Amino acid sequence: MTEPINIQIETDKLDVYYHKNYVLRDVNIKIPAKQLTAIIGPSGCGKTTLLKSFNRLLEIQDETEISGKIIVDGINILNNKLYVPDIRKKMGLLSQKPYPLPMSIFDNIAYGLKIHNKISAKEVEDLVKYCLEEVGLWNEIKNRLHDPASRLSVGQQQRLCLARAIAVKPEVLLCDEPTSALDPIAAQQIEKLLSTLKRDYTVVLVTHTLRQAKRLADYVIFLYFGKVVEQGTSGEFFDHPKHSETKAYIAGDIS
Amino acid sequence: MIASIFIVISSLVIIISIVIFNGATSLSIEMVTQTASGGFYLGKGGGILNAILGSLFLALPATGLAYLISIGIAMYLQRDFSHHGVSGFVRLSLDILWGIPSIVYGIFCLTIMIALGIGESLLFGIIALTLLEIPIITRSIDESIKMVPHGLKEGAYSLGSTKFETATKVVRKQAMPGILAGVLLGLGRGIGDAASILFTAGFSDRIPTSLFDSTAALPTTIYHIFQMPYPSVQQKAYAAAFVLLIIVLSISIISRTLSKKSTKYVIK
C-alpha cells in the first residue's frame, strides 16, 4: 500500500456500535487531501456509518457508540470538548436523496452564509451567485431564485445541496451515494462536478457502483462487514488487488 | 359502517341547520353591535357584543401564550434536546393533561385565585384556557415535528447549524403546516370551552377594559341565556351559537390559507 502524502482524515482503531452490534470494527484509514476517495463495499457493510462518523452526525441517532480516533487537521474530532458545529462546518454533506432546506432557492444558500458570518446583503447575493455558478445551476434558475427549493427537479436539488455545502467553505465534501436517486444525466452532472471540485476540496464518496468508483476515484477504501479489507490508490486497487475478498468483489462475485 | 357514517354526517347536518335556522332568524345587527343591557336576559333589547369580544379577548391571548409554551416543549421533546426517558415521561404527562376535563382546569385556577385573593377576571380566564390548550397544541406540534425527515436535519447540521438553529430555522419551517393545524385545534377548543372559564372569567354585561375585569364569553352566554325560562330569550342563544360557529369557521378558513402558504416550502 502506498501512503498518501497529504492526509486530510485519519482514523485510528475506530469502532462503531449500533444497538450493541458492531457496525465498524477497528477501522484504520487515511484519506488524502484534495483527492477523491471512494468508499466501496456491499450494502450494509458500514460505508455510510463511516462517512457520517467524520462529521459526528452519528451521535444524533439513538443507541450509537463510537470509540477510537478520527483525526482531522491533527485534532481528534471525537473529543467531546470540541464545538460540534465547527467540526461539521468543515465537512459538507451530500446525501442519497437531496434534502434542500424548506425555504427558497436563494435562502438555501444564504442560510449557511448567514449563520456563520455577519455579512451584508450584497455580499450574500454575490456569494449565492458564485456558489450556484460553481455547480452549474445559475443559468438554469437565475430568474426564479425566490421560488421554493422543493420545486426544483431532483437533480437540480442535489446540485443545490452541493452549492449550499460549498457556501460554508468546507474542507471536505462527504458524499453518500449522491447519484443513486438521480437519472443518468443528472448523475453525470454530479460526477463531473465532483471530479472538478476535488481540486479545491477533499472529496469522500460512498458508492455501491464499482464503475463509478473506477471512473472517479484517486484512492479507494474497501469495506466488508464493517472492516477495512483493502485501501490504496485506484490503480493499485483495481489492477492489482491483494486480498481474495477484493478480487471477488471486483469480479462481482460478492455484492 | 354505512350506518356509523350516516350518524356522523346527519348529526353534523342537523346541528348546523338547527343553529343556522334558529340563529339566523334571531340574529340582528343589534345583537352583534350592542352589549347586553339590564333587561337583555328577560327579553329586552341589547346584544351579545360583550360576549363576542370577551370570547376573542380570552381565546386569542390564551392561544398565543399556549403556542409560545407549546413550541418550547415540542422542540425540547425532539431527540436532539432531551433524553428518551424524559421525553417519554413528558409526552405521557401531556396525554394525561389532555384528558383532564376542562372544568377541572377551572377549579384548579379558582383555587389559586382564592389563595391569591383575586376575583373572577379576564386574566385568570386566559390562564385557564392556556392550560387547557397547551397539551393539545404541544402534542400536535410534537407529532408534526416527528414527521420531519431525518435527512433534512442532517443537512442542516452538516452546514454547521447548532441544535437551536436547526430547530428554529429548519425544523420549524418544515413542520409549519402541522404547527398551524395544532394552533387552530387549540384555538377551536379554547373559544368553544365554557367549563374552564365559568368560574375563572366570570360573567359580565360589559366589555372588559382591563385584565382584572370579569368578562362574558359566547359559550358562557349561551349557558346563561338558556337558563332563562322565556322561549324568546332562549332563541338568542341560537344567535350566539351561530356567531360562535361563524367565528370558528372563519378561523378555520384563515388558518387553511396560511397553512397552504406554508406548505409551499415544505420538502417532501
Interface residues (C-beta under 8 A of the other chain):
Chain A: K52 N55 L57 I60 D62 P85 D86 R88 K89 M91 G92 L93 S95 Q96 K97 Y99 P100 L101 P102 M103 S104 Y111 G112 I115 H116 P148 A149 S150 C161 R164 A165 A167 V168 L174
Chain B: R79 D80 H84 P149 G151 L152 K153 E154 G155 A156 Y157 S158 L159 G160 S161 T162 E165 K169 V170 K173 Q174 M176 K264 Y265 V266 I267 K268
